[in-house]
Amino acid sequence: MIAVSLALLAIALLGAPLFVVIAASALTGFASKGIDLSAVVIEFHRIAETPVLVAIPLFTFAGYLLGESGAPQRIVRLTQAFLGWLPGGLAIVAIATCALFTAFTGASGVTIIALGALLYPAFQYAGYPERFSLGLITSSGSLGVLFAPSLPLILYGIVAQQLGVGRPVSIEQLFVAGLLPGLLMLVMLGAWSVWRNRGLRTPIAAFSWAEAFGAVRESAWEIPLPFVVLGGIYGGFFAVSEAAAVTVIYVLVVEVLVLREIPPARLPEIMRRSMVLVGAVLAILGMALASTNYLIDAEVPARLFEAVRSQISSPLTFLLVLNAFLLVLGMILDIFSAIVIMIPLILPMAVGYGIDPLHLGIVFLANMQIGYFTPPVGMNLFIASHRFGKPVLELCRAVLPFFFILLASVLIITYWPALSLALVR
């Protein structure tokens, strides 16, 4: 078995796709136990029958459509009109806009690319320090993961449902559970940004009813979208998968037929690019759940829990160690792969320590959210370096204050479970 593990590590280091490595481990494990290899195919069929799974490709396609349209510019103008007059208003505009955009696109890198071109020149024009501007945009790009209809929230819910460990977890509950922790991160980052630039002597745009009315009129088609989707889910009018279908139809009609910002001829290309991401996520998900079945049959999670329990007896200490582990994981692995690979191992251990699966999901995603820009190898550091033409080392220094602010918020989320669970209860 050691030789097999070394071989799998070797092909991973040689650049084999992640789903291939996971599939090889699952097939090898089943073969060693004499289990028919069709178990892997059965696992794919099982997740294909999960009703909420259809929400992933639908929300992803809708997010890509929004990213290709003029929606980013209109969202920036809208938030600027209503928040730009505040002291440090532009920083608050950037934080709110990035969080909203990431929640719907599900990809923080897309947020930096789409909104960076709008926000960075605005910060320069307003006289904000360059290091602050780079750090805020790079770190804000990952905000929004905890807000519905975030794809990582949906994916965590699907994996947790398939495992069936602890109390049942629904996607709707996860959407509610992420609300207060997500707002905490936004408020802490916004408060520090305002305090940091308290002495900035630049003209602050006065609130203008004319500009506010113009921004609302220009964004008239985007403004109802969050209320329709989230109001429909929370109000019990439709399920998550139905909300995803409503979102796609709404965005298609608005961007293609009403505003005509996306020509019909471009739809196949946008669909292709969005489904490449979906295909990768689903391939990894299917293989990971098949591998999880082998691990459960081999009692690996139970043995792992006993090994950890022998060293760590306190749930508080376990959560502290988990936070450190997840920060490192977030630097080296994208959030979708991390969910489907690590949750089957972490969730049974957390339940063994008496941690609620909903709370674990929020803690997990909050850590992965800041792992995106954790120096020195966070993924968003390299995306921002390419987008703004700045050295990665300069961006590492720029994001450090934002990293520590959000790390403090993660610790509050971790050790104050009621923040995640109060609204659900």
C-alpha positions in Angstrom: 0.0 0.0 0.0 3.0 2.3 0.7 4.2 1.7 -2.9 0.8 2.7 -4.2 0.7 5.8 -2.2 4.2 6.8 -3.4 3.1 6.2 -7.0 0.0 8.4 -6.6 2.1 11.1 -5.1 4.5 10.8 -8.0 1.8 11.2 -10.7 0.4 14.2 -8.8 3.8 15.9 -8.7 4.2 15.2 -12.4 1.1 17.2 -13.1 -1.7 14.6 -13.4 -5.2 16.2 -13.0 -6.6 16.0 -9.5 -9.6 13.9 -10.4 -7.2 11.3 -12.0 -5.2 11.0 -8.8 -8.4 10.6 -6.7 -9.9 8.1 -9.1 -6.7 6.1 -9.1 -6.7 6.0 -5.3 -10.4 5.0 -5.2 -10.0 2.2 -7.8 -6.8 0.9 -6.1 -8.5 0.9 -2.8 -11.6 -1.0 -4.0 -9.5 -3.5 -5.9 -7.4 -4.2 -2.8 -10.6 -5.0 -0.9 -12.0 -7.2 -3.7 -14.9 -4.8 -4.3 -16.3 -4.4 -7.9 -14.9 -1.3 -9.5 -18.4 -0.4 -10.8 -18.7 1.2 -7.3 -17.1 4.3 -8.7 -19.7 4.5 -11.5 -22.5 3.9 -9.0 -21.2 6.9 -7.0 -21.5 9.1 -10.0 -25.0 7.9 -10.6 -25.9 8.6 -7.0 -24.8 12.2 -7.0 -26.4 12.7 -10.4 -29.7 12.0 -8.7 -29.2 14.7 -6.1 -31.9 17.3 -6.9 -29.8 20.3 -5.7 -26.9 19.4 -7.9 -28.4 21.1 -10.9 -28.0 24.4 -9.1 -24.2 24.4 -9.6 -24.1 24.6 -13.4 -27.1 27.0 -13.5 -25.6 29.5 -11.0 -22.2 29.2 -12.6 -23.6 30.0 -16.1 -25.5 33.0 -14.6 -22.4 34.2 -12.9 -20.4 34.1 -16.1 -23.1 35.9 -18.0 -23.1 38.7 -15.4 -19.3 38.9 -15.6 -19.4 39.3 -19.4 -22.0 42.0 -19.3 -21.9 45.6 -18.0 -23.3 44.5 -14.6 -19.9 45.1 -12.8 -19.8 48.7 -13.9 -23.4 49.3 -12.9 -22.9 47.7 -9.5 -19.9 49.9 -8.8 -21.8 53.0 -9.8 -24.8 52.0 -7.7 -22.8 51.4 -4.5 -20.7 54.6 -5.2 -23.9 56.7 -5.4 -25.2 55.5 -2.1 -21.9 54.9 -0.1 -19.3 57.1 -1.8 -20.1 60.2 0.3 -19.1 58.4 3.5 -15.6 58.9 4.9 -13.6 56.1 3.3 -16.6 55.6 1.1 -14.7 54.2 -1.8 -13.2 51.5 0.3 -16.7 50.5 1.5 -17.9 50.6 -2.1 -15.1 48.2 -3.1 -15.8 45.8 -0.2 -19.6 45.7 -0.8 -19.3 45.4 -4.6 -16.7 42.6 -4.5 -18.7 40.6 -1.9 -21.9 40.9 -4.0 -20.1 39.9 -7.2 -18.3 37.0 -5.7 -21.5 35.6 -4.1 -23.1 35.4 -7.6 -20.0 34.4 -9.7 -18.6 32.0 -7.1 -15.0 32.8 -8.2 -12.9 35.4 -6.4 -10.4 35.5 -9.3 -13.1 36.6 -11.6 -14.0 39.4 -9.2 -10.5 40.7 -9.2 -10.3 40.6 -13.0 -13.7 42.1 -13.6 -13.8 44.8 -10.9 -10.1 45.5 -10.5 -10.0 47.5 -13.7 -12.8 49.7 -12.3 -11.8 50.1 -8.7 -8.0 50.4 -8.9 -8.0 53.6 -11.0 -10.8 55.0 -8.8 -8.6 54.5 -5.7 -5.7 56.2 -7.4 -7.8 59.2 -8.5 -9.2 59.6 -5.0 -5.7 59.7 -3.5 -5.7 56.4 -1.6 -2.2 54.9 -0.9 -1.3 52.4 -3.6 -0.4 49.7 -1.1 -3.8 50.1 0.6 -5.6 50.0 -2.8 -3.8 46.8 -3.9 -4.3 45.1 -0.6 -8.0 45.9 -0.4 -8.9 44.9 -3.9 -6.9 41.6 -3.6 -8.4 40.6 -0.3 -11.9 41.8 -1.1 -11.9 39.6 -4.1 -12.5 36.6 -1.9 -15.3 38.2 0.1 -18.8 36.8 -0.6 -18.1 33.1 -0.3 -20.3 33.0 2.8 -23.3 34.7 1.1 -26.0 33.0 -0.9 -26.0 31.8 -3.7 -22.3 31.0 -3.3 -21.3 27.8 -5.1 -18.9 26.7 -2.3 -21.9 26.9 0.2 -23.9 24.7 -2.2 -21.1 22.2 -2.7 -20.4 21.9 1.0 -24.1 21.2 1.5 -24.1 18.5 -1.1 -21.0 16.7 0.3 -22.3 16.9 3.9 -25.7 15.5 2.7 -23.9 12.6 1.0 -21.9 11.8 4.1 -24.9 11.8 6.4 -22.8 12.5 9.5 -24.2 14.5 12.4 -27.5 16.4 12.1 -28.9 16.8 8.5 -27.6 19.9 6.6 -29.7 21.7 4.0 -28.5 24.3 1.5 -31.1 26.7 2.8 -29.8 26.4 6.3 -26.2 27.1 5.0 -27.4 30.2 3.2 -28.9 31.5 6.5 -25.9 30.4 8.6 -23.4 32.3 6.4 -25.2 35.6 6.7 -24.0 37.0 10.1 -20.4 35.7 9.8 -20.2 37.1 6.3 -21.5 40.5 7.5 -19.0 40.4 10.4 -16.1 40.1 8.0 -17.4 42.9 5.8 -18.0 45.2 8.8 -14.5 44.6 10.4 -12.8 45.1 7.1 -14.8 48.2 6.3 -14.3 49.7 9.8 -10.5 49.2 9.6 -10.4 50.7 6.1 -12.3 53.8 7.2 -10.0 54.2 10.2 -6.9 53.6 8.2 -7.8 56.5 5.8 -9.3 58.8 8.4 -6.7 61.5 7.5 -7.1 61.3 3.8 -7.6 64.8 2.5 -9.3 64.3 -0.8 -12.6 65.7 -2.0 -15.5 63.5 -0.7 -18.3 63.4 -3.2 -21.5 64.7 -1.6 -24.6 62.6 -1.9 -26.6 63.5 -5.0 -30.2 62.5 -5.5 -29.7 63.0 -9.2 -26.7 60.5 -9.3 -28.5 58.1 -7.0 -31.6 58.1 -9.2 -29.5 57.7 -12.3 -27.6 54.8 -10.8 -30.8 53.1 -9.7 -32.4 53.6 -13.1 -29.3 52.2 -14.8 -29.2 49.2 -12.5 -33.0 48.7 -12.5 -32.7 45.2 -14.0 -29.9 44.0 -11.7 -31.4 45.3 -8.4 -34.3 42.9 -8.2 -32.1 39.8 -8.8 -30.9 39.2 -5.2 -34.3 39.9 -3.8 -36.0 37.5 -6.3 -33.5 34.7 -5.7 -32.9 35.0 -2.0 -36.5 36.1 -1.2 -37.8 33.2 -3.1 -35.6 30.7 -1.2 -36.0 32.1 2.3 -39.7 32.7 1.7 -40.2 29.1 0.7 -41.5 30.0 -2.8 -39.0 27.8 -4.5 -36.1 25.4 -3.8 -32.4 26.2 -4.4 -32.4 24.3 -7.8 -35.5 26.2 -8.9 -33.9 29.5 -7.7 -30.9 28.7 -9.9 -33.2 28.2 -12.9 -35.0 31.4 -12.3 -31.6 33.2 -12.0 -30.4 31.9 -15.4 -33.6 32.8 -17.2 -33.7 36.2 -15.6 -30.1 37.0 -16.5 -30.4 35.6 -20.0 -33.5 37.7 -20.7 -32.0 40.9 -19.3 -28.5 40.7 -20.7 -29.4 39.2 -24.1 -32.9 40.4 -25.0 -33.5 43.6 -22.9 -30.1 45.3 -22.5 -28.5 43.4 -25.5 -25.0 43.6 -24.0 -24.3 39.9 -24.9 -24.9 38.9 -28.5 -26.6 35.5 -28.9 -23.6 34.4 -30.9 -21.4 34.7 -27.8 -23.6 32.5 -25.6 -22.1 29.1 -26.7 -18.6 30.4 -25.8 -19.7 31.7 -22.4 -21.5 28.5 -21.8 -18.5 26.4 -22.8 -16.2 28.3 -20.4 -18.6 28.1 -17.5 -19.2 24.4 -18.0 -15.5 23.7 -18.1 -15.4 24.8 -14.4 -18.6 22.8 -13.6 -17.2 19.7 -15.3 -14.0 19.9 -13.3 -15.9 20.3 -10.0 -18.3 17.5 -10.7 -15.5 15.1 -11.9 -13.6 15.8 -8.7 -16.8 15.5 -6.6 -17.8 12.1 -8.1 -14.3 10.6 -7.7 -13.9 12.1 -4.2 -17.1 10.6 -3.0 -16.2 7.2 -4.4 -12.8 7.5 -2.6 -14.7 8.5 0.5 -16.7 5.3 0.4 -13.5 3.3 0.4 -12.1 5.3 3.3 -15.3 4.7 5.3 -15.2 1.0 4.6 -11.6 1.0 5.7 -12.6 2.9 8.8 -10.0 5.6 8.0 -12.1 8.6 9.4 -12.7 6.7 12.7 -9.0 5.8 13.0 -8.0 9.4 12.2 -10.4 10.7 14.8 -9.0 8.3 17.4 -5.4 9.4 16.5 -6.3 13.1 16.8 -8.4 12.5 20.0 -5.4 10.9 21.6 -3.4 14.1 21.2 -6.2 16.7 21.4 -9.0 16.4 23.9 -10.6 19.8 23.8 -12.9 20.9 21.0 -11.5 24.4 21.3 -7.9 23.2 20.7 -9.2 21.1 17.8 -10.8 24.1 16.2 -7.6 26.2 16.6 -5.5 23.4 14.9 -8.1 23.1 12.2 -7.9 26.8 11.5 -4.2 26.7 11.0 -4.5 23.6 8.8 -7.2 25.2 6.6 -5.2 28.4 6.1 -2.4 26.4 4.6 -4.8 24.3 2.6 -6.5 27.4 1.2 -3.1 28.6 -0.1 -2.3 25.4 -2.1 -5.8 24.1 -3.1 -8.8 25.7 -4.7 -11.9 25.9 -2.6 -13.9 23.4 -4.6 -11.2 20.7 -4.5 -10.6 21.3 -0.8 -14.3 20.8 0.0 -14.7 17.5 -1.8 -11.4 16.1 -0.7 -11.1 17.2 3.0 -14.7 17.5 4.2 -15.2 13.7 4.2 -12.3 13.4 6.6 -12.8 16.6 8.7 -16.6 16.4 9.2 -16.7 13.0 11.1 -13.9 14.3 13.3 -15.7 17.6 14.0 -18.9 15.8 14.8 -16.9 13.6 17.2 -15.9 16.7 19.1 -19.5 17.9 19.2 -19.2 20.6 16.6 -22.3 21.3 14.5 -21.9 20.5 10.8 -23.4 23.9 9.9 -20.9 25.7 12.1 -18.1 23.6 10.7 -19.1 24.5 7.1 -19.0 28.2 7.9 -15.6 27.9 9.7 -14.2 25.9 6.8 -15.3 28.3 4.1 -14.3 31.4 6.1 -10.8 30.0 6.4 -10.6 29.0 2.7 -11.9 32.5 1.8 -8.8 34.2 3.4 -6.6 31.3 2.2 -7.1 32.7 -1.3 -4.8 35.6 -0.5 -2.7 34.3 2.4 1.0 35.0 1.7 3.2 33.7 0.1 1.3 31.5 -2.3 -2.4 32.4 -2.1 -4.0 32.1 -5.5 -5.4 35.6 -5.6 -1.9 37.1 -5.1 -0.8 35.8 -8.5 -4.1 36.8 -10.2 -3.8 40.3 -8.8 -0.1 40.4 -9.7 -1.0 39.7 -13.3 -4.0 42.0 -13.3 -2.2 45.1 -11.9 1.3 44.3 -13.2 2.8 44.4 -9.7 5.4 41.9 -8.2 3.9 39.2 -6.0 6.1 40.2 -3.1 4.6 43.7 -3.2 1.1 42.3 -3.0 2.1 40.0 -0.1 3.1 43.1 1.9 -0.1 44.9 0.8 -2.5 42.3 2.0 -1.0 41.6 5.4 -3.1 44.1 7.3 -6.3 42.8 5.7 -5.2 39.3 6.4 -4.9 39.9 10.1 -8.2 41.7 10.3 -10.0 38.9 8.5 -8.1 36.3 10.6 -9.4 37.9 13.7 -12.9 37.7 12.3 -12.4 34.0 11.5 -11.4 33.4 15.1 -14.6 35.1 16.3 -16.7 33.0 13.9 -14.9 29.9 15.1 -15.3 30.4 18.8 -18.8 32.0 18.7 -20.9 29.3 17.2 -24.1 31.3 17.8 -23.1 33.7 15.1 -23.5 30.9 12.6 -26.4 29.1 14.2 -28.6 31.7 15.8 -30.6 32.6 12.7 -31.0 28.9 11.8 -32.4 28.1 15.2 
